[in-house]
């Protein structure tokens, strides 16, 4: 059966339309999240770090990680994470140290300055979580439904990468 026939089959066209809408929404939400973080940093007067870097610091948290670990967790693309880690080391937001076993690998962790940035993002997200609940935008069950659905899509896409090619 051709793709045109599949898409025109009853119910499939509606699903495809909704799927494409969901994909566009995920993209818009990610860009909007970066804008929200950027605005927060402008509000508090932190201008030397961008939203992607702030989110990276938030995701590293109290861990000591390599660029490869961040990439394998699915947070970042390889060149993007390497560039941003290097910039944040230069700006004093991160410490870096070569691994004793594999000298090619560098482990990074946040400096006190990096932890301050992480805390700003964490406080922003806490305010958002509280606001979503208190204004009735989203409750516990709703957020669990969204998270569960997104995890299932993530697993499906991961399986496509691993097993199709």
Beta strands, then each sheet from edge to edge (+ up, - down):
strand 1: 65-66
strand 2: 94-98
strand 3: 106-110
sheet 1: 1+ 3- 2+
end
